[in-house]
Amino acid sequence: WRLPEGPPQARGRPMVNLLPLAEGETISTVLPLPEDEAEWSKLHVIFATAHGQVRRNSMDAFANVPSNGKFAMRFDEDASDRLIAVALLTEEEDVLLATREGKAIRFAATDVREFQSRTSTGVRGINLLGGDEVISLSILRGFDATTEERDAYLRAAPWKEGEREVTLPAERMAAFEEAEEFILTVTANGYGKRTSAFEYRRTGRGGQGITNIVTSDRNGPVVSSFPARNGEQLMLVTDQAKLIRTTVGDIRVAGRNTQGVTIFRVADDEHVVAAARIEESEDEAEAELTDDVVPELAPDEGAEIGEDAADGDEPTGDEES
């Protein structure tokens, strides 16, 4: 569908007038597509469910969508599973699934075979324990490196605090820095961190994953986890309708197996319920701050960023349970 354009102050149109939504049906993901449909054949679409199922289809399977919609994924009638995210990717990229209880798994896109059917339930992406569930799906760039090279880079990364042990050639270090991505993870109690995507080693799909962040009583469960760059903005919203906006670069880079730092100091019985990145320059953000747009929404107690964790702040390696 092509959404109608309008000015920023426009109210918009009800989604039910644009899409054939059934009673009780909601939208889980909105994906921008290239206007040139000839480019769609180069892309794949991957689906992820709360119970850890994934499925990959060629984008060609959704080239012709009738006005009343088209089935994209089937769920068993008695299943409590639901679709949580959809993303576009190529066969050269990786998939990262993150869970509410602080686990994550990274695997190659090609680990999920291309399905011809649109009504399949897919295959297992991550093996969940207890009442855990998947809360986010991210796509990461592929990068060819050995485990030894990855570990050597992490010991000498430019963001690393303290003494750095540089053993890689300068050209290889530059290649790692150019390809490096950071995973931003936010918890319900207002804590979070950035972690180098190189700490999330590629494994086969279907495992139990490795630690993404420590979900202690202090942190609470994970609300969101996604790649974020220094030039982007982060917006957090709480269940008390409070909001804070900050720059991604202000959030500390830490290891996977850590509790993170304070991003939003929430009140008692208040929790972060959503986090989103905004692709906007810092100059634009500063201009909005001078216009007093954000201070009306961001509480004073939520403006502290970067308070170190009291404990659990040291990485302990690539454990997998």
N, C-alpha and C positions, 0 to 999 in steps of 0.2 A: 504494500500500500504506500501511496505517497501522501504524507501528512500535509494538511493545509498550512501555509505560512501565515504569520501574523506578527504584529509588533509585540515587544516584551510585555506591555501592559494589557494585552488582549486576554480575555477569559478562556479562550479556547473552546473546543467542542467536546461534549461527552464522548468518551471512548466507545461506549456502546453504540453510538451513531456512526462510528467509523469502522468498527470491527464486529463481526458476528459472535459476540460473547454469550455463552449460555448462562443460565442462572447459577450463581455460585462460582463461575469461572473467572479467574483473574489473570492479568498479564504478569509474567515472571521476568521477561527480558525483552529489551528493544535493541535491535541490531541495525546499524546503518550499513547499507550495501552500496557497492559501486554502481553509479548510474548506468554504466556500460555493462549490460547483461552478458556480453561476451567474456568479461573478466570472471564471471561466476564459476566457470568451469575449472578455474585454477584454485578454487577455495573448497574447503570442507566445513561442515557445521557439526559441532560436537554438543551433545546433550549430557547433563549431569543431574542426578536425582539426590534427594536427601538421604536415601539409604545406600548411596555409593555406587549406583549403576551408571554406566556411561555408554554412549553410542555415537558412532561417527558415520555421517552420510556425505556424499558429494552434494555441493550446493545445487547442482543440476536437478536434484530430486525435488527442489522447491522453486524451480524456475517459473512454473505455471501454477499459480494458486487461484482457485475459483473464488468468487465473491463471498461464498459462505464458508470459506476456510478449507483447510486440509489437515488431516491427522498427521502429527509430527512424531508422536511417541505413544506407545500403548502402556497402560498400567493394568495389572490384574484387578478385577472388580472388588475383591476383598482386601486389597493392599492399602496400607496407609501411606505409601510412598507418594512423593510429589516432585515435580520438576522445579529445580532451584536456579538453574542457569543454563544459558546457551551461548556459544562463542564460535567465531570463525577462526580457522587456522589452516596452515599448510602442513604437508607431510614432513617438513623439515623442523617443525616446532615441537615444543614439549607441553604437556598438560600438568597443571598443579591443582590438586584438590586439597582444601583445608577444612578441618572439622571444628565443631563447637567445643570439643574437649581438648583442643590444642594439638592435634595431630595433623600431618600433611604428608602427601605422597606426590612424587614427580615421576612421570613416565613419558616415553616418546609417543607422539601422536599415532605412529604406525603400530604401537602395541594394541591399539583398538582397531580391529579390522574394519574396512569400509563395508557398511551394511547396504544392501540394495533395498531392503524393506523399510518402510516408514512406521510400521506397526509393531516392530520388535521391542522388547523390554531392554535390550542391550546386554552388556557384560559387566562384570564386577570391576570397578575402578579402584576401590579401597575396601578393605575388610574392617568393618566398624565393630567396636566392642561396646557392650552394655547399651545404654540409650543414646550413644553418640550419633551425630548426623553431620552430613556435609553441609557447609554454609557458603562455600564459594568455589568457583571454578576460574582459574587464570591460565593464560597462554604465555609461555616463555620462549624466548629465542633459543634455538639450539646452538651449542658451541662445542667444538671438538677439543677435548682436553683429557688427559689421563688423570687418575685420582691423585697421583703424586704432584702433577702440575697444579691441580686445584688446591691441594693443601699448601703447597709452597706459596701460591698467590695469597691465600687467606692469611698466612703468617706475615706477609709483607704488604698487604693492601694499604692504599693511601689513607683510608679512613680509620685504620687500626690505631688505637691509643697505646702509648708506651713504646717500648723498643720494637723495631721492625727488623725481621731477618730476611733480607733480600737474597734469594738464590737463583731466581729465574733471570734469563737474559733480558736486557732492556726492551727489545722488540716484543718478546713474549709478554712481559708485564704490560706494555702498552696495548697489546691485543686483548688481554683480560680486562683492563680498565675500560676499553671501548665497548666490550660486549657485556659488561656487568650490569645486572638489574638488581633492584632491591624490593623485597617483599615487605609491605607495611601491614602490620597486624594490630588490631584494636580490640580491647576487651570491654565487657559490659560495665566494669567499674572505673573506666576512664584511663586505663593504662595501655601502653602499646610500645612498639619498637619497629625499627627497620632492620632487616637482615639481608645480607648478600644472597642472591639466588644461587651462588656457587656453593653455599652451605647445604642446599637441597639437592643431594646427589640423585642422579637418574637411576631408578630401579624398575623392575617389572611391575605392571599394574596388578592389583588384587592383593597387595600386601597390607599390613597394618599401619604402615607409615612410620615416620620419625617425628620427634618433637618439633613443633612449630613455635610454641610459646608455652610457658608454664602457666597452667590455669589453676592457680592457688586460690584460697579464699579471698586473698587481697585483690586478685585480678578479676575473678569471675570468669564466665565462659567467653569464648571468642565471638565477637559480633561480625567482624569483617576481616578479610585478608586478601591483598591484591598488590600487583606491582605498582610502584609509584616513583616518580623522578623528582629530582631536586627543584626543578622549575615549576612544579605543580603546587596547588593549594589543597588542603584537607579540610573538609567540613564534617563536624560531628553533631548529631542531634540526640537529645535525651528523651525519656518517656515523660518528662515534665515540660516538654516543648521548649527547652533551652538549646541554644546553638552556639558553637564556637567555630571559628575559621582560623587556620594557621597555615604556615608554609611547611611543606614536607621536609625541607632541608633543616628545620629546627628540631626534628625528632632524631634522637640518638640512634646510631647504628650499633647493634648488639648481636650476640650470637643467638642461635635458635633456642637453645635450652636456657633461657633467661626469662625473668618476669617483666622486663621492660621498665619504662619510666612513666611519670605522670604526664598525660596529654590533656586531660580534662578533669579538674577536681570536682567531682559530683557531690551532691548533698546526700544525706542519709536517705535510704530508700529510693534513690534516683539512679537510673542506669542509662548508659549509652545504648541506643537501639539501632542506629544507622550511621554509617560512615561512607563518604564519597569523595573522590578526588575531582578537582576542578582544574582543567588545563587553562591556566591563566598566568600571565607574567606577574612578578612581584610588584612591578611598577603599577599595574592596574589594581592590584590588591591594596597597595598603599593609598592610591587615589580614593578608593572606596572607604577606607578607614578614616580619611580626613573628612569625608562627607557624613560621618557618624551613622553609617548604615549598619555595621557589624556590632558596635558597642551596645545598641539597643537590644540585641538578641543574646549576646554572649555575657553571661554573669561574671562578676568580678572573681568569684571563686573558681571559675573554670579557665582562667587565663594563664595558669602556671604550666609551663612545659619544660620537661627535661629533669624533673626530680628523680634522682637515681633510686633504684630499688634497694630496699634494706637488706634483702637476702636473695639467694637464688639467682645471682646475676653473673655467674661464670659458666661458659659453655663446657659441656662434658663430652663432646664428640658426637659421632654419628650413630648413636644407639638406635636400634629398631626393636619394637616389641611385637 
